[in-house]
Amino acid sequence: MEDFVRKTLLYDFYGELLTKHQQAIYEAVVLNDSGYSEVASEEGISRQGVHDLIRRCDRQLEEYESKLFLVEKFLRIRRDVRQIQETAVEKGVPEIARMAGELLTKL
């Protein structure tokens, strides 16, 4: 899985477990693609401090996933629902294909 997509999913599932300060910096750097120097000057910390905080957050989010597996379960469910939708289309069962499509939009 692409690194950015993985980080985004991990943050979506576990970001609320980070402190507000960690959330603000992580969102600025990872999600909004701001530079370390830019965020450092806005937050009044060093560029190295921003870098270290991002690395700690990444490790923390990965640790949560290694214990809870929420991202893994989400991806498996999404894959399974897509397969149900494809099978329903192949078998000519439009109602099930429609329902699977609705589920996919909610995921």
NUDO-596704 format. One line per 2 residues: number of its first residue (from 1); for each residue x, y, z of C-alpha. Coordinates in steps of 0.001 Angstrom, whole numbers. Example, Ala and Ser with C-alpha at 12.3 -4.5 7.8 and 13.67 -1.06 7.14 Angstrom:
residues 2
1) 12300/-4500/7800  13670/-1060/7140
end
This chain:
residues 107
1) 0/0/0  1275/3460/-835
3) 2884/5143/2174  662/8249/2037
5) -2524/6177/1834  -1427/4025/4759
7) -554/7067/6879  -3896/8648/6016
9) -5823/5522/6990  -3870/5124/10220
11) -4556/8752/11077  -8246/8407/10211
13) -8605/5463/12572  -6240/6435/15389
15) -5524/10159/15053  -7854/11067/17903
17) -5543/9146/20222  -2743/11639/19567
19) -2501/14885/21525  -3945/18037/19940
21) -391/19319/19387  611/16068/17659
23) -2568/16137/15563  -1961/19716/14390
25) 1613/19060/13329  884/15654/11798
27) -2006/17060/9779  86/19988/8569
29) 3054/17866/7475  1522/14569/6384
31) -1985/15436/5268  -1506/19025/4042
33) 2029/18491/2696  3514/21504/4506
35) 7278/21586/4889  9039/20851/8166
37) 10593/24328/8230  7245/26014/7617
39) 5522/24064/10388  8484/24575/12717
41) 8296/28342/12386  4507/28359/12831
43) 4721/26158/15939  7799/27814/17407
45) 9877/24626/17448  12889/23406/15515
47) 12716/21654/12154  14299/18635/13855
49) 11553/18766/16498  8906/18540/13790
51) 10749/15659/12146  11055/13765/15441
53) 7395/14361/16296  6268/12978/12916
55) 8415/9875/13383  7042/9329/16909
57) 3471/9765/15662  4052/7312/12816
59) 5429/4760/15283  2562/5338/17690
61) -83/4968/14958  1588/1763/13721
63) 1626/411/17287  -2107/1022/17620
65) -2690/-826/14347  -487/-3741/15458
67) -2750/-4185/18476  -6186/-3339/17098
69) -5982/-4156/13347  -8750/-1673/12472
71) -7172/-597/9167  -6526/-4201/8175
73) -10127/-5159/8964  -11462/-2116/7094
75) -9436/-2948/3981  -10514/-6599/4098
77) -14194/-5670/4436  -13937/-3169/1576
79) -12241/-5781/-630  -14895/-8386/235
81) -17785/-6015/-494  -16214/-5133/-3862
83) -15968/-8832/-4658  -19630/-9312/-3701
85) -20560/-6424/-5977  -18547/-7841/-8896
87) -20035/-11320/-8416  -23558/-9899/-8235
89) -22995/-8029/-11501  -21571/-11172/-13156
91) -24499/-13300/-11925  -27077/-10717/-12919
93) -28327/-9834/-9437  -28671/-6040/-9660
95) -30255/-5590/-6230  -27270/-7114/-4452
97) -24856/-5183/-6690  -26677/-1953/-5805
99) -26624/-2745/-2088  -22906/-3559/-2226
101) -22296/-283/-4054  -24152/1607/-1334
103) -22055/-109/1306  -18872/858/-535
105) -19865/4510/-577  -20417/4361/3195
107) -17010/2819/3815
end
